Amino acid sequence: MLRFFKLRNLKNIYNTYIRMSSDQLGELGKGAGKGGGGGGAIREAGGAFGKRQAAEEEMYFRKKEQEQIAALRQHHKEEIDIHQKEIKRLQDEITRHEGKIEQLKKHEKK
């Protein structure tokens, strides 16, 4: 259940980030965006400080995206490990049952 919760949260965060397109933001650092909201006093003013803040925000979101991708990759690796352990357990069960069948065949021949 916890694995599902973590994966769902990562997908929600990633999808929210993807929806933020340049159409909504307008030109970065050039004042308020087209999305209906300001961007804070510095971004609304535009200029060098607005461009710097926009660049820092972009770096922040790229870093967050990379962290989320790394977490998602790790999640998939953990899922693969879990499934491989389950496969091994089931193969051991098959071998155990085949052994019992062989014992029963030997017992019938006697």
C-alpha positions in Angstrom: 0.0 0.0 0.0 2.8 2.4 0.9 4.6 1.7 -2.5 1.3 2.6 -4.3 0.9 5.8 -2.3 4.5 6.9 -3.0 4.2 6.2 -6.7 0.8 7.9 -7.0 2.3 11.0 -5.3 5.2 11.1 -7.6 2.9 10.8 -10.7 0.8 13.7 -9.4 3.8 15.9 -8.8 5.3 15.1 -12.1 2.0 15.7 -14.0 1.5 19.1 -12.2 5.0 20.1 -13.4 4.3 19.0 -17.0 1.1 21.1 -17.1 3.1 24.2 -16.5 3.9 25.1 -20.1 5.5 28.2 -21.5 2.0 29.2 -22.8 0.8 29.7 -19.2 4.0 31.4 -18.0 4.5 33.8 -20.8 8.1 34.8 -21.5 10.1 34.1 -18.4 11.2 37.2 -16.5 9.1 39.6 -18.5 6.4 40.4 -16.0 3.2 38.6 -15.0 2.4 35.4 -16.9 -0.7 34.6 -19.0 -2.0 32.1 -16.4 -4.0 34.7 -14.6 -1.6 35.0 -11.6 1.3 37.3 -11.0 4.6 35.8 -10.2 5.4 37.8 -7.3 6.6 41.4 -7.1 10.0 40.8 -8.7 8.7 38.8 -11.6 5.9 41.3 -12.2 8.4 44.1 -12.4 10.4 42.3 -15.1 14.0 43.3 -15.9 17.2 41.6 -14.8 15.9 40.5 -11.4 12.8 39.0 -13.0 14.9 37.1 -15.4 17.2 35.9 -12.7 14.3 34.7 -10.5 12.8 32.9 -13.5 16.1 31.2 -14.2 16.4 30.2 -10.6 12.8 28.8 -10.6 13.6 26.8 -13.8 16.7 25.4 -12.2 14.7 24.5 -9.1 12.1 22.7 -11.1 14.6 20.9 -13.2 16.4 19.7 -10.1 13.1 18.6 -8.6 12.2 16.7 -11.8 15.5 14.9 -11.7 15.0 14.0 -8.1 11.5 12.7 -8.9 12.8 10.7 -11.9 15.5 9.2 -9.7 12.9 8.3 -7.0 10.7 6.7 -9.7 13.6 4.8 -11.1 14.4 3.5 -7.6 10.8 2.5 -7.1 10.8 0.5 -10.3 14.0 -1.3 -9.3 12.5 -2.2 -5.9 9.4 -3.5 -7.6 11.5 -5.6 -9.9 13.4 -7.0 -6.9 10.1 -7.9 -5.2 8.8 -9.7 -8.3 12.1 -11.6 -8.8 11.9 -12.8 -5.2 8.3 -13.9 -5.8 9.3 -15.7 -8.9 12.1 -17.6 -7.1 9.6 -18.5 -4.3 7.1 -19.8 -6.8 9.8 -21.8 -8.6 10.9 -23.3 -5.3 7.3 -24.3 -4.7 7.0 -25.9 -8.1 10.2 -27.9 -7.5 8.9 -29.0 -4.1 5.6 -30.2 -5.6 7.4 -32.0 -8.4 9.5 -33.8 -5.8 6.3 -34.9 -4.0 4.9 -36.2 -7.3 8.1 -38.2 -7.9 7.9 -39.7 -4.4 4.3 -40.7 -5.1 5.3 -42.3 -8.4 8.0 -44.3 -6.6 5.5 -45.3 -3.9 3.0 -46.5 -6.5 5.6 -48.8 -8.2 6.3 -50.6 -5.0 
